[in-house]
C-alpha cells in the first residue's frame, strides 16, 4: 500500500486520462520520494544547482524525453504533442513550474536524509516542488506514449528563486514561455494538512523590494548637536515616520508594508557619526500601488529628513511583483484539486506578504499558484524558511496528481 493511499480522493473529471494519470503517479510514488530525499540531502544554492539539474535531466531522458538545459542551471522539457495553433488561439502548451534552489540555512530536520552540505538546506520545500513537477511530467509522458495526452505540456525547473529579482527572469529570457498560454505551480504549505490544497483568485503573495536609506553629515560631538546634522536622530525619524507616510499616501487596501530589519550608525556614545543606514523590505499586494510606492518612498524620506541638515540617499531595489492568480487558471486548479482530493480538499488560502518570483511568469501569461498541504494531521506545525522543516511526503503524489490533472483540463 502506498503512503498516498490514506489521502482521500475524489471522482475524476478528465475521463480515462485522469484515471490513468493517477495510476501512473501511484506507480512512481516511491521513486519520487527517493528523488526528493536525494535532492534534500544534496542542496544547492541559487545558480549553483548543477547536480540537481543533472539529476532531473537524466531522469527525463530515461523516460524518452529531451530536456533543454538552460544557460547556467535549470532546464525546460516539452511533453506531448506540439501545439496545433498558438498561445493566442488557446492551443499553447501548459507550463508546470518548479523551483530547485536551497537556502543558506543549517539543516536541523533530524532525518536520515538531512543535508550533507553545511549551512545549506531545502528549508522552503523546493525539493518537494521539484519532485512534484517531475512526477507530473513523467506521468504525462506515459500518457503521451499511450495517446492519452491531447495538449502539449512544458516542464520548467527554475533556478534561483530565493534571490532577488529571481531566476524566473533568466528562464523567461531564454524562451521558457514561448508557445505557452497558461502556467501553474504549487508551494509547500505546512499550515495545511496533506490532502488539502489552498487556492485564491487575485494576489496570493506580495511584491517584495529591498530598501536602504543612507544619511550623512559632517558628524560631531553629542554635546553640540546644533553644529552638525544629527544622523542618528534623523534615522529615528525615518524609521518611525516613513512607514506612516506610506500608509497615508497609498491605498490601505493595497496591503503596503514597510518594515525595517537593520540599522547602523556610530560606534561610541558621545559622538554623532557622519553616516548611518537603515534597511528593510517594502511589500505590497497590489501591482498598481507597488508601481507608485517607489516614488512615494523617495518623496517621504526627503520630506521627513529635510529639517535635520543631512544628506540623503535612498536605494530602492525592485524585487518581485505580487503573484496575482488568474481567475480561469485558478478555477482549473480547483477542478483538478477536487478530482484528486474531493470537494472538501480544496480550501481558500490566506494571502501572504512573502515574495515569490513565480510572479514574473504571470506578467507574461495567465497562471496561478496553489498551496500544497504538507502538514501531518494532528502533528506538529512547522514553518518554511526554518531549518527544522519536515514535510509529510504523501504531499508529493498529491501535488503530482494535481498538476497532472490540471494539464489535462481543456
Buried (B, 14 or more C-beta within 10 A) or exposed (E): EBBBEEBEBBEBBBEEBBBBBBEBBBEBBEBBBEBBBBBBBBBBBBBBBEBBBEBBBEBBEEBEBEBBBBEBBBBBBBBBBEBEEEBEEEBBBBBBBBBBBBBEBBBEBEEEBBBEBEEBBBBBBBBBBBBBBBBBBBBBBBBBEEEBBEBBBBBBBBBBBBBBBBBBEBBBEBEBBBBBBBBBBBBBBBBBBBBBBBBBBBBBBBBBBBBBBBBBBEBBEEEEBEEBBBBBBBBBBBBEBBBEBBEEBBEEEBBBBBEBEEBEBBEEEEEBBBBBBBBBBBBBBBBEBBEBBBEBBBEBBEEBBEEBBBEBEBEBEBBBBBBBBBEEBBBBBBBBBBBBBBEEBBBEBEBBBBBBBBBBBBEBBBBBBBBBBBBBEEEEEBEBEBBBBBBBBBBBBBBBBBBBBBBBBE
